[in-house]
């Protein structure tokens, strides 16, 4: 192997090492981003569950209000009947 070939090989190896360092840095940044996003997913999942519970409670309360209105209406009808006697 002559000096020119050796120097070309050395330059290629230097480029590979430089690229490897860049890739390691990018990999670490992506791992950190992935970790943050996973934490965010867990947090959002918790928020979604809380909102689902709130919606279920609101629906239950709405049904209770409908029942309450039906009861008021029937009581009002019965009072009207009693007053007409």
mmCIF file of the N, C-alpha and C atoms, coordinates in Angstrom:
data_MODEL
# 
_entry.id   MODEL 
# 
loop_
_atom_site.group_PDB 
_atom_site.id 
_atom_site.type_symbol 
_atom_site.label_atom_id 
_atom_site.label_alt_id 
_atom_site.label_comp_id 
_atom_site.label_asym_id 
_atom_site.label_entity_id 
_atom_site.label_seq_id 
_atom_site.pdbx_PDB_ins_code 
_atom_site.Cartn_x 
_atom_site.Cartn_y 
_atom_site.Cartn_z 
_atom_site.occupancy 
_atom_site.B_iso_or_equiv 
_atom_site.pdbx_formal_charge 
_atom_site.auth_seq_id 
_atom_site.auth_comp_id 
_atom_site.auth_asym_id 
_atom_site.auth_atom_id 
_atom_site.pdbx_PDB_model_num 
ATOM 1   N N  . UNK A 1 1  ? 0.862    -1.164 0.000  1.00 0.00 ? 1  UNK A N  1 
ATOM 2   C CA . UNK A 1 1  ? 0.000    0.000  0.000  1.00 0.00 ? 1  UNK A CA 1 
ATOM 3   C C  . UNK A 1 1  ? 0.908    1.226  0.000  1.00 0.00 ? 1  UNK A C  1 
ATOM 4   N N  . UNK A 1 2  ? 0.633    2.127  -0.935 1.00 0.00 ? 2  UNK A N  1 
ATOM 5   C CA . UNK A 1 2  ? 1.459    3.334  -0.993 1.00 0.00 ? 2  UNK A CA 1 
ATOM 6   C C  . UNK A 1 2  ? 0.916    4.408  -0.067 1.00 0.00 ? 2  UNK A C  1 
ATOM 7   N N  . UNK A 1 3  ? 1.656    5.466  0.099  1.00 0.00 ? 3  UNK A N  1 
ATOM 8   C CA . UNK A 1 3  ? 1.309    6.553  1.030  1.00 0.00 ? 3  UNK A CA 1 
ATOM 9   C C  . UNK A 1 3  ? -0.009   7.222  0.625  1.00 0.00 ? 3  UNK A C  1 
ATOM 10  N N  . UNK A 1 4  ? -0.231   7.438  -0.655 1.00 0.00 ? 4  UNK A N  1 
ATOM 11  C CA . UNK A 1 4  ? -1.464   8.094  -1.119 1.00 0.00 ? 4  UNK A CA 1 
ATOM 12  C C  . UNK A 1 4  ? -2.686   7.257  -0.747 1.00 0.00 ? 4  UNK A C  1 
ATOM 13  N N  . UNK A 1 5  ? -2.610   5.967  -0.938 1.00 0.00 ? 5  UNK A N  1 
ATOM 14  C CA . UNK A 1 5  ? -3.721   5.080  -0.573 1.00 0.00 ? 5  UNK A CA 1 
ATOM 15  C C  . UNK A 1 5  ? -3.939   5.085  0.934  1.00 0.00 ? 5  UNK A C  1 
ATOM 16  N N  . UNK A 1 6  ? -2.843   5.052  1.661  1.00 0.00 ? 6  UNK A N  1 
ATOM 17  C CA . UNK A 1 6  ? -2.928   5.081  3.120  1.00 0.00 ? 6  UNK A CA 1 
ATOM 18  C C  . UNK A 1 6  ? -3.571   6.383  3.598  1.00 0.00 ? 6  UNK A C  1 
ATOM 19  N N  . UNK A 1 7  ? -3.172   7.508  3.001  1.00 0.00 ? 7  UNK A N  1 
ATOM 20  C CA . UNK A 1 7  ? -3.748   8.806  3.382  1.00 0.00 ? 7  UNK A CA 1 
ATOM 21  C C  . UNK A 1 7  ? -5.221   8.888  3.017  1.00 0.00 ? 7  UNK A C  1 
ATOM 22  N N  . UNK A 1 8  ? -5.603   8.325  1.879  1.00 0.00 ? 8  UNK A N  1 
ATOM 23  C CA . UNK A 1 8  ? -7.015   8.299  1.473  1.00 0.00 ? 8  UNK A CA 1 
ATOM 24  C C  . UNK A 1 8  ? -7.822   7.459  2.455  1.00 0.00 ? 8  UNK A C  1 
ATOM 25  N N  . UNK A 1 9  ? -7.274   6.326  2.845  1.00 0.00 ? 9  UNK A N  1 
ATOM 26  C CA . UNK A 1 9  ? -7.942   5.474  3.827  1.00 0.00 ? 9  UNK A CA 1 
ATOM 27  C C  . UNK A 1 9  ? -8.069   6.191  5.162  1.00 0.00 ? 9  UNK A C  1 
ATOM 28  N N  . UNK A 1 10 ? -7.002   6.861  5.558  1.00 0.00 ? 10 UNK A N  1 
ATOM 29  C CA . UNK A 1 10 ? -7.023   7.613  6.815  1.00 0.00 ? 10 UNK A CA 1 
ATOM 30  C C  . UNK A 1 10 ? -8.095   8.698  6.779  1.00 0.00 ? 10 UNK A C  1 
ATOM 31  N N  . UNK A 1 11 ? -8.228   9.394  5.655  1.00 0.00 ? 11 UNK A N  1 
ATOM 32  C CA . UNK A 1 11 ? -9.246   10.438 5.507  1.00 0.00 ? 11 UNK A CA 1 
ATOM 33  C C  . UNK A 1 11 ? -10.650  9.841  5.584  1.00 0.00 ? 11 UNK A C  1 
ATOM 34  N N  . UNK A 1 12 ? -10.846  8.706  4.950  1.00 0.00 ? 12 UNK A N  1 
ATOM 35  C CA . UNK A 1 12 ? -12.153  8.039  4.998  1.00 0.00 ? 12 UNK A CA 1 
ATOM 36  C C  . UNK A 1 12 ? -12.486  7.623  6.424  1.00 0.00 ? 12 UNK A C  1 
ATOM 37  N N  . UNK A 1 13 ? -11.505  7.074  7.107  1.00 0.00 ? 13 UNK A N  1 
ATOM 38  C CA . UNK A 1 13 ? -11.730  6.657  8.503  1.00 0.00 ? 13 UNK A CA 1 
ATOM 39  C C  . UNK A 1 13 ? -12.061  7.867  9.367  1.00 0.00 ? 13 UNK A C  1 
ATOM 40  N N  . UNK A 1 14 ? -11.371  8.990  9.142  1.00 0.00 ? 14 UNK A N  1 
ATOM 41  C CA . UNK A 1 14 ? -11.650  10.209 9.902  1.00 0.00 ? 14 UNK A CA 1 
ATOM 42  C C  . UNK A 1 14 ? -13.078  10.675 9.649  1.00 0.00 ? 14 UNK A C  1 
ATOM 43  N N  . UNK A 1 15 ? -13.534  10.602 8.385  1.00 0.00 ? 15 UNK A N  1 
ATOM 44  C CA . UNK A 1 15 ? -14.917  10.991 8.068  1.00 0.00 ? 15 UNK A CA 1 
ATOM 45  C C  . UNK A 1 15 ? -15.916  10.058 8.740  1.00 0.00 ? 15 UNK A C  1 
ATOM 46  N N  . UNK A 1 16 ? -15.608  8.778  8.749  1.00 0.00 ? 16 UNK A N  1 
ATOM 47  C CA . UNK A 1 16 ? -16.488  7.799  9.394  1.00 0.00 ? 16 UNK A CA 1 
ATOM 48  C C  . UNK A 1 16 ? -16.566  8.068  10.897 1.00 0.00 ? 16 UNK A C  1 
ATOM 49  N N  . UNK A 1 17 ? -15.418  8.347  11.511 1.00 0.00 ? 17 UNK A N  1 
ATOM 50  C CA . UNK A 1 17 ? -15.392  8.630  12.950 1.00 0.00 ? 17 UNK A CA 1 
ATOM 51  C C  . UNK A 1 17 ? -16.188  9.897  13.243 1.00 0.00 ? 17 UNK A C  1 
ATOM 52  N N  . UNK A 1 18 ? -15.998  10.946 12.420 1.00 0.00 ? 18 UNK A N  1 
ATOM 53  C CA . UNK A 1 18 ? -16.757  12.181 12.600 1.00 0.00 ? 18 UNK A CA 1 
ATOM 54  C C  . UNK A 1 18 ? -18.253  11.932 12.466 1.00 0.00 ? 18 UNK A C  1 
ATOM 55  N N  . UNK A 1 19 ? -18.629  11.177 11.458 1.00 0.00 ? 19 UNK A N  1 
ATOM 56  C CA . UNK A 1 19 ? -20.046  10.870 11.228 1.00 0.00 ? 19 UNK A CA 1 
ATOM 57  C C  . UNK A 1 19 ? -20.597  10.045 12.390 1.00 0.00 ? 19 UNK A C  1 
ATOM 58  N N  . UNK A 1 20 ? -19.804  9.138  12.896 1.00 0.00 ? 20 UNK A N  1 
ATOM 59  C CA . UNK A 1 20 ? -20.224  8.313  14.029 1.00 0.00 ? 20 UNK A CA 1 
ATOM 60  C C  . UNK A 1 20 ? -20.490  9.182  15.254 1.00 0.00 ? 20 UNK A C  1 
ATOM 61  N N  . UNK A 1 21 ? -19.635  10.152 15.505 1.00 0.00 ? 21 UNK A N  1 
ATOM 62  C CA . UNK A 1 21 ? -19.839  11.060 16.635 1.00 0.00 ? 21 UNK A CA 1 
ATOM 63  C C  . UNK A 1 21 ? -21.123  11.861 16.461 1.00 0.00 ? 21 UNK A C  1 
ATOM 64  N N  . UNK A 1 22 ? -21.353  12.336 15.246 1.00 0.00 ? 22 UNK A N  1 
ATOM 65  C CA . UNK A 1 22 ? -22.594  13.079 14.966 1.00 0.00 ? 22 UNK A CA 1 
ATOM 66  C C  . UNK A 1 22 ? -23.804  12.194 15.204 1.00 0.00 ? 22 UNK A C  1 
ATOM 67  N N  . UNK A 1 23 ? -23.742  10.966 14.717 1.00 0.00 ? 23 UNK A N  1 
ATOM 68  C CA . UNK A 1 23 ? -24.856  10.033 14.890 1.00 0.00 ? 23 UNK A CA 1 
ATOM 69  C C  . UNK A 1 23 ? -25.087  9.688  16.355 1.00 0.00 ? 23 UNK A C  1 
ATOM 70  N N  . UNK A 1 24 ? -24.018  9.559  17.128 1.00 0.00 ? 24 UNK A N  1 
ATOM 71  C CA . UNK A 1 24 ? -24.167  9.288  18.561 1.00 0.00 ? 24 UNK A CA 1 
ATOM 72  C C  . UNK A 1 24 ? -24.883  10.445 19.243 1.00 0.00 ? 24 UNK A C  1 
ATOM 73  N N  . UNK A 1 25 ? -24.484  11.672 18.884 1.00 0.00 ? 25 UNK A N  1 
ATOM 74  C CA . UNK A 1 25 ? -25.127  12.859 19.470 1.00 0.00 ? 25 UNK A CA 1 
ATOM 75  C C  . UNK A 1 25 ? -26.602  12.912 19.079 1.00 0.00 ? 25 UNK A C  1 
ATOM 76  N N  . UNK A 1 26 ? -26.879  12.694 17.795 1.00 0.00 ? 26 UNK A N  1 
ATOM 77  C CA . UNK A 1 26 ? -28.271  12.697 17.332 1.00 0.00 ? 26 UNK A CA 1 
ATOM 78  C C  . UNK A 1 26 ? -29.072  11.601 18.024 1.00 0.00 ? 26 UNK A C  1 
ATOM 79  N N  . UNK A 1 27 ? -28.469  10.444 18.187 1.00 0.00 ? 27 UNK A N  1 
ATOM 80  C CA . UNK A 1 27 ? -29.135  9.327  18.846 1.00 0.00 ? 27 UNK A CA 1 
ATOM 81  C C  . UNK A 1 27 ? -29.511  9.698  20.282 1.00 0.00 ? 27 UNK A C  1 
ATOM 82  N N  . UNK A 1 28 ? -28.581  10.307 21.000 1.00 0.00 ? 28 UNK A N  1 
ATOM 83  C CA . UNK A 1 28 ? -28.848  10.710 22.382 1.00 0.00 ? 28 UNK A CA 1 
ATOM 84  C C  . UNK A 1 28 ? -29.962  11.754 22.439 1.00 0.00 ? 28 UNK A C  1 
ATOM 85  N N  . UNK A 1 29 ? -29.928  12.713 21.517 1.00 0.00 ? 29 UNK A N  1 
ATOM 86  C CA . UNK A 1 29 ? -30.988  13.729 21.477 1.00 0.00 ? 29 UNK A CA 1 
ATOM 87  C C  . UNK A 1 29 ? -32.343  13.093 21.198 1.00 0.00 ? 29 UNK A C  1 
ATOM 88  N N  . UNK A 1 30 ? -32.356  12.130 20.276 1.00 0.00 ? 30 UNK A N  1 
ATOM 89  C CA . UNK A 1 30 ? -33.612  11.445 19.959 1.00 0.00 ? 30 UNK A CA 1 
ATOM 90  C C  . UNK A 1 30 ? -34.107  10.595 21.127 1.00 0.00 ? 30 UNK A C  1 
ATOM 91  N N  . UNK A 1 31 ? -33.193  9.984  21.847 1.00 0.00 ? 31 UNK A N  1 
ATOM 92  C CA . UNK A 1 31 ? -33.588  9.208  23.031 1.00 0.00 ? 31 UNK A CA 1 
ATOM 93  C C  . UNK A 1 31 ? -34.216  10.122 24.093 1.00 0.00 ? 31 UNK A C  1 
ATOM 94  N N  . UNK A 1 32 ? -33.624  11.286 24.284 1.00 0.00 ? 32 UNK A N  1 
ATOM 95  C CA . UNK A 1 32 ? -34.169  12.248 25.250 1.00 0.00 ? 32 UNK A CA 1 
ATOM 96  C C  . UNK A 1 32 ? -35.543  12.739 24.796 1.00 0.00 ? 32 UNK A C  1 
ATOM 97  N N  . UNK A 1 33 ? -35.670  13.043 23.514 1.00 0.00 ? 33 UNK A N  1 
ATOM 98  C CA . UNK A 1 33 ? -36.956  13.470 22.976 1.00 0.00 ? 33 UNK A CA 1 
ATOM 99  C C  . UNK A 1 33 ? -37.991  12.365 23.138 1.00 0.00 ? 33 UNK A C  1 
ATOM 100 N N  . UNK A 1 34 ? -37.598  11.144 22.842 1.00 0.00 ? 34 UNK A N  1 
ATOM 101 C CA . UNK A 1 34 ? -38.497  10.002 22.991 1.00 0.00 ? 34 UNK A CA 1 
ATOM 102 C C  . UNK A 1 34 ? -38.968  9.870  24.435 1.00 0.00 ? 34 UNK A C  1 
ATOM 103 N N  . UNK A 1 35 ? -38.052  10.020 25.359 1.00 0.00 ? 35 UNK A N  1 
ATOM 104 C CA . UNK A 1 35 ? -38.398  9.922  26.777 1.00 0.00 ? 35 UNK A CA 1 
ATOM 105 C C  . UNK A 1 35 ? -39.390  11.013 27.170 1.00 0.00 ? 35 UNK A C  1 
ATOM 106 N N  . UNK A 1 36 ? -39.121  12.230 26.729 1.00 0.00 ? 36 UNK A N  1 
ATOM 107 C CA . UNK A 1 36 ? -40.041  13.339 27.046 1.00 0.00 ? 36 UNK A CA 1 
ATOM 108 C C  . UNK A 1 36 ? -41.412  13.095 26.438 1.00 0.00 ? 36 UNK A C  1 
ATOM 109 N N  . UNK A 1 37 ? -41.436  12.601 25.212 1.00 0.00 ? 37 UNK A N  1 
ATOM 110 C CA . UNK A 1 37 ? -42.716  12.342 24.555 1.00 0.00 ? 37 UNK A CA 1 
ATOM 111 C C  . UNK A 1 37 ? -43.474  11.202 25.235 1.00 0.00 ? 37 UNK A C  1 
ATOM 112 N N  . UNK A 1 38 ? -42.753  10.191 25.698 1.00 0.00 ? 38 UNK A N  1 
ATOM 113 C CA . UNK A 1 38 ? -43.417  9.106  26.427 1.00 0.00 ? 38 UNK A CA 1 
ATOM 114 C C  . UNK A 1 38 ? -44.027  9.637  27.727 1.00 0.00 ? 38 UNK A C  1 
ATOM 115 N N  . UNK A 1 39 ? -43.293  10.506 28.412 1.00 0.00 ? 39 UNK A N  1 
ATOM 116 C CA . UNK A 1 39 ? -43.839  11.116 29.627 1.00 0.00 ? 39 UNK A CA 1 
ATOM 117 C C  . UNK A 1 39 ? -45.086  11.928 29.304 1.00 0.00 ? 39 UNK A C  1 
ATOM 118 N N  . UNK A 1 40 ? -45.041  12.636 28.176 1.00 0.00 ? 40 UNK A N  1 
ATOM 119 C CA . UNK A 1 40 ? -46.181  13.450 27.765 1.00 0.00 ? 40 UNK A CA 1 
ATOM 120 C C  . UNK A 1 40 ? -47.382  12.569 27.429 1.00 0.00 ? 40 UNK A C  1 
ATOM 121 N N  . UNK A 1 41 ? -47.131  11.435 26.798 1.00 0.00 ? 41 UNK A N  1 
ATOM 122 C CA . UNK A 1 41 ? -48.212  10.506 26.469 1.00 0.00 ? 41 UNK A CA 1 
ATOM 123 C C  . UNK A 1 41 ? -48.877  10.007 27.747 1.00 0.00 ? 41 UNK A C  1 
ATOM 124 N N  . UNK A 1 42 ? -48.072  9.664  28.742 1.00 0.00 ? 42 UNK A N  1 
ATOM 125 C CA . UNK A 1 42 ? -48.620  9.194  30.020 1.00 0.00 ? 42 UNK A CA 1 
ATOM 126 C C  . UNK A 1 42 ? -49.473  10.302 30.654 1.00 0.00 ? 42 UNK A C  1 
ATOM 127 N N  . UNK A 1 43 ? -48.959  11.518 30.619 1.00 0.00 ? 43 UNK A N  1 
ATOM 128 C CA . UNK A 1 43 ? -49.684  12.652 31.198 1.00 0.00 ? 43 UNK A CA 1 
ATOM 129 C C  . UNK A 1 43 ? -50.998  12.889 30.451 1.00 0.00 ? 43 UNK A C  1 
ATOM 130 N N  . UNK A 1 44 ? -50.939  12.869 29.130 1.00 0.00 ? 44 UNK A N  1 
ATOM 131 C CA . UNK A 1 44 ? -52.147  13.100 28.324 1.00 0.00 ? 44 UNK A CA 1 
ATOM 132 C C  . UNK A 1 44 ? -53.148  11.968 28.526 1.00 0.00 ? 44 UNK A C  1 
ATOM 133 N N  . UNK A 1 45 ? -52.660  10.750 28.665 1.00 0.00 ? 45 UNK A N  1 
ATOM 134 C CA . UNK A 1 45 ? -53.561  9.621  28.911 1.00 0.00 ? 45 UNK A CA 1 
ATOM 135 C C  . UNK A 1 45 ? -54.302  9.808  30.226 1.00 0.00 ? 45 UNK A C  1 
ATOM 136 N N  . UNK A 1 46 ? -53.589  10.304 31.221 1.00 0.00 ? 46 UNK A N  1 
ATOM 137 C CA . UNK A 1 46 ? -54.209  10.575 32.517 1.00 0.00 ? 46 UNK A CA 1 
ATOM 138 C C  . UNK A 1 46 ? -55.259  11.679 32.381 1.00 0.00 ? 46 UNK A C  1 
ATOM 139 N N  . UNK A 1 47 ? -54.935  12.713 31.629 1.00 0.00 ? 47 UNK A N  1 
ATOM 140 C CA . UNK A 1 47 ? -55.890  13.797 31.410 1.00 0.00 ? 47 UNK A CA 1 
ATOM 141 C C  . UNK A 1 47 ? -57.123  13.297 30.672 1.00 0.00 ? 47 UNK A C  1 
ATOM 142 N N  . UNK A 1 48 ? -56.915  12.437 29.684 1.00 0.00 ? 48 UNK A N  1 
ATOM 143 C CA . UNK A 1 48 ? -58.040  11.885 28.925 1.00 0.00 ? 48 UNK A CA 1 
ATOM 144 C C  . UNK A 1 48 ? -58.943  11.071 29.840 1.00 0.00 ? 48 UNK A C  1 
ATOM 145 N N  . UNK A 1 49 ? -58.354  10.254 30.700 1.00 0.00 ? 49 UNK A N  1 
ATOM 146 C CA . UNK A 1 49 ? -59.154  9.451  31.627 1.00 0.00 ? 49 UNK A CA 1 
ATOM 147 C C  . UNK A 1 49 ? -59.956  10.343 32.566 1.00 0.00 ? 49 UNK A C  1 
ATOM 148 N N  . UNK A 1 50 ? -59.323  11.399 33.040 1.00 0.00 ? 50 UNK A N  1 
ATOM 149 C CA . UNK A 1 50 ? -60.015  12.351 33.916 1.00 0.00 ? 50 UNK A CA 1 
ATOM 150 C C  . UNK A 1 50 ? -61.180  13.011 33.185 1.00 0.00 ? 50 UNK A C  1 
ATOM 151 N N  . UNK A 1 51 ? -60.956  13.392 31.939 1.00 0.00 ? 51 UNK A N  1 
ATOM 152 C CA . UNK A 1 51 ? -62.030  14.006 31.150 1.00 0.00 ? 51 UNK A CA 1 
ATOM 153 C C  . UNK A 1 51 ? -63.156  13.013 30.878 1.00 0.00 ? 51 UNK A C  1 
ATOM 154 N N  . UNK A 1 52 ? -62.799  11.758 30.645 1.00 0.00 ? 52 UNK A N  1 
ATOM 155 C CA . UNK A 1 52 ? -63.838  10.735 30.434 1.00 0.00 ? 52 UNK A CA 1 
ATOM 156 C C  . UNK A 1 52 ? -64.713  10.598 31.679 1.00 0.00 ? 52 UNK A C  1 
ATOM 157 N N  . UNK A 1 53 ? -64.074  10.616 32.833 1.00 0.00 ? 53 UNK A N  1 
ATOM 158 C CA . UNK A 1 53 ? -64.826  10.526 34.079 1.00 0.00 ? 53 UNK A CA 1 
ATOM 159 C C  . UNK A 1 53 ? -65.729  11.749 34.248 1.00 0.00 ? 53 UNK A C  1 
ATOM 160 N N  . UNK A 1 54 ? -65.207  12.921 33.902 1.00 0.00 ? 54 UNK A N  1 
ATOM 161 C CA . UNK A 1 54 ? -66.004  14.147 34.002 1.00 0.00 ? 54 UNK A CA 1 
ATOM 162 C C  . UNK A 1 54 ? -67.214  14.091 33.072 1.00 0.00 ? 54 UNK A C  1 
ATOM 163 N N  . UNK A 1 55 ? -66.997  13.583 31.868 1.00 0.00 ? 55 UNK A N  1 
ATOM 164 C CA . UNK A 1 55 ? -68.103  13.455 30.908 1.00 0.00 ? 55 UNK A CA 1 
ATOM 165 C C  . UNK A 1 55 ? -69.143  12.479 31.437 1.00 0.00 ? 55 UNK A C  1 
ATOM 166 N N  . UNK A 1 56 ? -68.697  11.373 31.987 1.00 0.00 ? 56 UNK A N  1 
ATOM 167 C CA . UNK A 1 56 ? -69.630  10.382 32.533 1.00 0.00 ? 56 UNK A CA 1 
ATOM 168 C C  . UNK A 1 56 ? -70.441  10.982 33.679 1.00 0.00 ? 56 UNK A C  1 
ATOM 169 N N  . UNK A 1 57 ? -69.778  11.745 34.541 1.00 0.00 ? 57 UNK A N  1 
ATOM 170 C CA . UNK A 1 57 ? -70.485  12.406 35.645 1.00 0.00 ? 57 UNK A CA 1 
ATOM 171 C C  . UNK A 1 57 ? -71.481  13.425 35.118 1.00 0.00 ? 57 UNK A C  1 
ATOM 172 N N  . UNK A 1 58 ? -71.072  14.182 34.103 1.00 0.00 ? 58 UNK A N  1 
ATOM 173 C CA . UNK A 1 58 ? -71.970  15.187 33.529 1.00 0.00 ? 58 UNK A CA 1 
ATOM 174 C C  . UNK A 1 58 ? -73.186  14.525 32.894 1.00 0.00 ? 58 UNK A C  1 
ATOM 175 N N  . UNK A 1 59 ? -72.962  13.392 32.222 1.00 0.00 ? 59 UNK A N  1 
ATOM 176 C CA . UNK A 1 59 ? -74.085  12.662 31.625 1.00 0.00 ? 59 UNK A CA 1 
ATOM 177 C C  . UNK A 1 59 ? -75.017  12.135 32.701 1.00 0.00 ? 59 UNK A C  1 
ATOM 178 N N  . UNK A 1 60 ? -74.454  11.642 33.792 1.00 0.00 ? 60 UNK A N  1 
ATOM 179 C CA . UNK A 1 60 ? -75.283  11.146 34.904 1.00 0.00 ? 60 UNK A CA 1 
ATOM 180 C C  . UNK A 1 60 ? -76.081  12.286 35.505 1.00 0.00 ? 60 UNK A C  1 
ATOM 181 N N  . UNK A 1 61 ? -75.439  13.442 35.668 1.00 0.00 ? 61 UNK A N  1 
ATOM 182 C CA . UNK A 1 61 ? -76.143  14.607 36.208 1.00 0.00 ? 61 UNK A CA 1 
ATOM 183 C C  . UNK A 1 61 ? -77.241  15.070 35.267 1.00 0.00 ? 61 UNK A C  1 
ATOM 184 N N  . UNK A 1 62 ? -76.993  15.005 33.970 1.00 0.00 ? 62 UNK A N  1 
ATOM 185 C CA . UNK A 1 62 ? -78.010  15.397 32.995 1.00 0.00 ? 62 UNK A CA 1 
ATOM 186 C C  . UNK A 1 62 ? -79.217  14.474 33.093 1.00 0.00 ? 62 UNK A C  1 
ATOM 187 N N  . UNK A 1 63 ? -78.960  13.176 33.267 1.00 0.00 ? 63 UNK A N  1 
ATOM 188 C CA . UNK A 1 63 ? -80.076  12.229 33.423 1.00 0.00 ? 63 UNK A CA 1 
ATOM 189 C C  . UNK A 1 63 ? -80.850  12.550 34.699 1.00 0.00 ? 63 UNK A C  1 
ATOM 190 N N  . UNK A 1 64 ? -80.119  12.892 35.768 1.00 0.00 ? 64 UNK A N  1 
ATOM 191 C CA . UNK A 1 64 ? -80.778  13.238 37.022 1.00 0.00 ? 64 UNK A CA 1 
ATOM 192 C C  . UNK A 1 64 ? -81.636  14.482 36.843 1.00 0.00 ? 64 UNK A C  1 
ATOM 193 N N  . UNK A 1 65 ? -81.151  15.454 36.089 1.00 0.00 ? 65 UNK A N  1 
ATOM 194 C CA . UNK A 1 65 ? -81.925  16.673 35.844 1.00 0.00 ? 65 UNK A CA 1 
ATOM 195 C C  . UNK A 1 65 ? -83.168  16.366 35.028 1.00 0.00 ? 65 UNK A C  1 
ATOM 196 N N  . UNK A 1 66 ? -83.063  15.458 34.069 1.00 0.00 ? 66 UNK A N  1 
ATOM 197 C CA . UNK A 1 66 ? -84.232  15.053 33.287 1.00 0.00 ? 66 UNK A CA 1 
ATOM 198 C C  . UNK A 1 66 ? -85.261  14.383 34.196 1.00 0.00 ? 66 UNK A C  1 
ATOM 199 N N  . UNK A 1 67 ? -84.791  13.496 35.066 1.00 0.00 ? 67 UNK A N  1 
ATOM 200 C CA . UNK A 1 67 ? -85.708  12.829 35.994 1.00 0.00 ? 67 UNK A CA 1 
ATOM 201 C C  . UNK A 1 67 ? -86.354  13.849 36.930 1.00 0.00 ? 67 UNK A C  1 
ATOM 202 N N  . UNK A 1 68 ? -85.557  14.794 37.407 1.00 0.00 ? 68 UNK A N  1 
ATOM 203 C CA . UNK A 1 68 ? -86.071  15.825 38.303 1.00 0.00 ? 68 UNK A CA 1 
ATOM 204 C C  . UNK A 1 68 ? -87.151  16.648 37.598 1.00 0.00 ? 68 UNK A C  1 
ATOM 205 N N  . UNK A 1 69 ? -86.912  16.973 36.350 1.00 0.00 ? 69 UNK A N  1 
ATOM 206 C CA . UNK A 1 69 ? -87.905  17.751 35.587 1.00 0.00 ? 69 UNK A CA 1 
ATOM 207 C C  . UNK A 1 69 ? -89.179  16.935 35.375 1.00 0.00 ? 69 UNK A C  1 
ATOM 208 N N  . UNK A 1 70 ? -89.047  15.642 35.121 1.00 0.00 ? 70 UNK A N  1 
ATOM 209 C CA . UNK A 1 70 ? -90.219  14.784 34.958 1.00 0.00 ? 70 UNK A CA 1 
ATOM 210 C C  . UNK A 1 70 ? -91.011  14.728 36.254 1.00 0.00 ? 70 UNK A C  1 
ATOM 211 N N  . UNK A 1 71 ? -90.305  14.602 37.365 1.00 0.00 ? 71 UNK A N  1 
ATOM 212 C CA . UNK A 1 71 ? -90.977  14.545 38.667 1.00 0.00 ? 71 UNK A CA 1 
ATOM 213 C C  . UNK A 1 71 ? -91.702  15.865 38.938 1.00 0.00 ? 71 UNK A C  1 
ATOM 214 N N  . UNK A 1 72 ? -91.042  16.994 38.679 1.00 0.00 ? 72 UNK A N  1 
ATOM 215 C CA . UNK A 1 72 ? -91.686  18.296 38.882 1.00 0.00 ? 72 UNK A CA 1 
ATOM 216 C C  . UNK A 1 72 ? -92.937  18.430 38.027 1.00 0.00 ? 72 UNK A C  1 
ATOM 217 N N  . UNK A 1 73 ? -92.833  17.965 36.800 1.00 0.00 ? 73 UNK A N  1 
ATOM 218 C CA . UNK A 1 73 ? -93.974  18.052 35.902 1.00 0.00 ? 73 UNK A CA 1 
ATOM 219 C C  . UNK A 1 73 ? -95.136  17.212 36.426 1.00 0.00 ? 73 UNK A C  1 
ATOM 220 N N  . UNK A 1 74 ? -94.859  15.998 36.877 1.00 0.00 ? 74 UNK A N  1 
ATOM 221 C CA . UNK A 1 74 ? -95.922  15.128 37.395 1.00 0.00 ? 74 UNK A CA 1 
ATOM 222 C C  . UNK A 1 74 ? -96.523  15.698 38.679 1.00 0.00 ? 74 UNK A C  1 
ATOM 223 N N  . UNK A 1 75 ? -95.670  16.226 39.560 1.00 0.00 ? 75 UNK A N  1 
ATOM 224 C CA . UNK A 1 75 ? -96.165  16.829 40.799 1.00 0.00 ? 75 UNK A CA 1 
ATOM 225 C C  . UNK A 1 75 ? -97.051  18.024 40.468 1.00 0.00 ? 75 UNK A C  1 
ATOM 226 N N  . UNK A 1 76 ? -96.603  18.808 39.508 1.00 0.00 ? 76 UNK A N  1 
ATOM 227 C CA . UNK A 1 76 ? -97.406  19.963 39.090 1.00 0.00 ? 76 UNK A CA 1 
ATOM 228 C C  . UNK A 1 76 ? -98.754  19.519 38.538 1.00 0.00 ? 76 UNK A C  1 
ATOM 229 N N  . UNK A 1 77 ? -98.774  18.471 37.726 1.00 0.00 ? 77 UNK A N  1 
ATOM 230 C CA . UNK A 1 77 ? -100.028 17.951 37.202 1.00 0.00 ? 77 UNK A CA 1 
ATOM 231 C C  . UNK A 1 77 ? -100.931 17.467 38.321 1.00 0.00 ? 77 UNK A C  1 
ATOM 232 N N  . UNK A 1 78 ? -100.352 16.764 39.309 1.00 0.00 ? 78 UNK A N  1 
ATOM 233 C CA . UNK A 1 78 ? -101.155 16.249 40.427 1.00 0.00 ? 78 UNK A CA 1 
ATOM 234 C C  . UNK A 1 78 ? -101.716 17.411 41.249 1.00 0.00 ? 78 UNK A C  1 
ATOM 235 N N  . UNK A 1 79 ? -100.916 18.450 41.474 1.00 0.00 ? 79 UNK A N  1 
ATOM 236 C CA . UNK A 1 79 ? -101.405 19.615 42.211 1.00 0.00 ? 79 UNK A CA 1 
ATOM 237 C C  . UNK A 1 79 ? -102.528 20.304 41.466 1.00 0.00 ? 79 UNK A C  1 
ATOM 238 N N  . UNK A 1 80 ? -102.385 20.404 40.166 1.00 0.00 ? 80 UNK A N  1 
ATOM 239 C CA . UNK A 1 80 ? -103.450 21.005 39.353 1.00 0.00 ? 80 UNK A CA 1 
ATOM 240 C C  . UNK A 1 80 ? -104.734 20.206 39.486 1.00 0.00 ? 80 UNK A C  1 
ATOM 241 N N  . UNK A 1 81 ? -104.635 18.874 39.465 1.00 0.00 ? 81 UNK A N  1 
ATOM 242 C CA . UNK A 1 81 ? -105.811 18.008 39.613 1.00 0.00 ? 81 UNK A CA 1 
ATOM 243 C C  . UNK A 1 81 ? -106.440 18.208 40.986 1.00 0.00 ? 81 UNK A C  1 
ATOM 244 N N  . UNK A 1 82 ? -105.593 18.282 42.012 1.00 0.00 ? 82 UNK A N  1 
ATOM 245 C CA . UNK A 1 82 ? -106.105 18.483 43.373 1.00 0.00 ? 82 UNK A CA 1 
ATOM 246 C C  . UNK A 1 82 ? -106.807 19.844 43.494 1.00 0.00 ? 82 UNK A C  1 
ATOM 247 N N  . UNK A 1 83 ? -106.259 20.866 42.905 1.00 0.00 ? 83 UNK A N  1 
ATOM 248 C CA . UNK A 1 83 ? -106.855 22.183 42.974 1.00 0.00 ? 83 UNK A CA 1 
ATOM 249 C C  . UNK A 1 83 ? -108.169 22.265 42.219 1.00 0.00 ? 83 UNK A C  1 
ATOM 250 N N  . UNK A 1 84 ? -108.296 21.430 41.197 1.00 0.00 ? 84 UNK A N  1 
ATOM 251 C CA . UNK A 1 84 ? -109.532 21.465 40.413 1.00 0.00 ? 84 UNK A CA 1 
ATOM 252 C C  . UNK A 1 84 ? -110.685 20.757 41.151 1.00 0.00 ? 84 UNK A C  1 
ATOM 253 N N  . UNK A 1 85 ? -110.391 20.045 42.193 1.00 0.00 ? 85 UNK A N  1 
ATOM 254 C CA . UNK A 1 85 ? -111.448 19.344 42.942 1.00 0.00 ? 85 UNK A CA 1 
ATOM 255 C C  . UNK A 1 85 ? -112.195 20.262 43.799 1.00 0.00 ? 85 UNK A C  1 
# 
